[in-house]
Amino acid sequence: MQTYKPLPTHADLTNFLDSQVLCTVSSNGEGGYPNAASVAFSSNDDLEFVVGTSTLSRKAANFARDNKVSLTITDAEKRWTVQLEGDVRPIDWDEFETKYSEKHYKKLPFSLPFKDLPDQTNYLIVPVHLKLTEADIIPWRVTEF
């Protein structure tokens, strides 16, 4: 049985990302072991992703040691998954406030109290490969963005 629906557009992808709060970000841990963590995220129309964390966290140490990461966002009800591989870097507060804070805090207002903690920082993830899997149709469809 095959189900037809139009290919997802860039707008479909960004709308999906805006509807999601959590992602799993995976980094290369000390000793080569992978480290995965669920974190809140925001994204923009350029498909850049922002996550915040403590500079004392394992994630931050992993990001500093190796800037290669992967990220997964899944909606179990919609049966859509976004997977990406990308490069991560810290964002200084001036750049964050200028380019990312408005959308980030609008989507994630619960993250506002963290901005004043001295060990908090935000990281920018820029994909080098991003795909959307639609498992709500048969056969599943994978679209590269």
C-alpha positions in Angstrom: 0.0 0.0 0.0 1.4 3.4 -1.0 0.2 6.7 0.5 0.8 9.8 -1.6 1.3 13.3 -0.2 3.4 16.2 -1.5 7.0 16.5 -0.6 7.6 18.5 2.5 8.8 22.1 1.9 11.3 24.2 3.8 8.3 25.9 5.5 6.9 22.4 6.5 10.2 21.6 8.1 10.6 24.9 10.0 7.0 24.7 11.2 7.6 21.2 12.4 10.8 22.3 14.2 8.9 25.3 15.8 6.3 22.8 17.2 9.0 20.7 19.0 10.7 21.6 22.3 13.2 18.8 22.9 15.9 17.3 20.9 18.6 14.7 21.6 22.1 16.1 20.9 24.9 13.6 20.7 28.5 14.5 21.1 31.8 12.6 21.2 32.6 12.0 24.8 35.9 11.6 26.5 37.6 8.3 25.6 35.6 8.1 22.4 32.3 7.1 24.0 29.2 8.8 22.6 27.2 11.1 24.9 23.5 11.9 24.2 21.4 14.4 26.1 17.9 15.6 25.8 17.8 19.4 25.7 15.4 22.2 24.7 16.2 23.9 21.4 15.2 26.7 19.1 15.9 27.0 15.4 15.6 29.6 12.7 14.7 29.8 9.0 18.3 29.2 8.1 18.1 25.8 10.0 20.6 26.9 12.6 19.9 25.4 16.1 20.5 26.9 19.5 20.8 24.9 22.7 21.8 26.2 26.1 23.7 24.4 28.8 26.1 24.9 31.7 29.8 25.4 30.8 30.4 22.8 33.5 28.4 20.1 31.8 29.7 17.0 30.0 28.1 18.4 26.8 30.1 21.6 27.0 33.3 19.7 27.6 32.6 17.4 24.6 31.7 20.4 22.4 35.0 22.1 23.3 37.0 18.9 22.6 35.2 18.0 19.3 32.8 20.3 17.5 31.1 17.5 15.5 27.6 16.6 16.8 24.4 15.0 15.8 20.9 15.9 16.7 17.6 14.1 16.5 14.1 15.5 16.9 11.1 13.1 16.9 7.4 13.6 17.1 6.0 10.2 18.0 2.4 11.2 17.2 3.1 12.8 13.9 5.7 10.1 13.1 8.3 12.6 11.8 12.0 12.6 12.7 14.6 15.2 11.9 18.2 14.0 12.0 21.3 16.1 11.4 25.0 16.1 11.6 26.7 19.5 12.2 29.3 21.7 13.8 28.7 23.3 17.2 30.3 26.4 18.6 29.6 28.7 21.6 27.6 31.9 21.0 28.8 34.9 22.9 26.0 36.8 24.6 26.1 39.8 22.2 25.6 37.6 19.2 22.9 35.6 21.0 21.0 38.7 22.0 21.3 40.2 18.5 20.5 37.2 16.4 18.8 34.4 18.4 17.4 35.5 21.7 14.0 36.8 20.6 12.9 33.5 18.9 14.7 31.4 21.5 12.9 33.0 24.5 9.6 33.2 22.7 9.7 29.4 22.1 11.3 28.5 25.4 10.2 31.1 28.0 11.1 28.6 30.8 14.8 29.1 29.8 14.8 32.8 30.7 15.8 32.3 34.4 19.0 30.5 33.2 20.4 33.5 31.3 21.6 35.2 34.4 23.5 32.2 35.8 27.3 32.7 35.4 28.0 29.2 34.0 25.3 29.3 31.3 26.1 29.6 27.7 24.3 29.0 24.4 25.7 26.9 21.5 25.0 27.2 17.8 24.7 24.0 15.8 25.0 24.5 12.0 24.0 21.4 10.0 26.2 19.9 7.3 23.6 17.3 6.6 19.9 17.3 7.6 17.1 15.0 6.7 13.4 14.6 7.5 11.9 11.1 7.7 8.2 10.8 7.4 7.1 7.5 8.9 3.4 8.4 8.6 3.3 7.2 5.0 4.1 3.9 3.4 6.8 3.5 2.3 8.6 5.9 4.7 10.0 8.9 2.9 13.3 10.6 3.6 13.8 14.2 2.3 17.2 15.8 2.4 17.4 19.6 3.1 
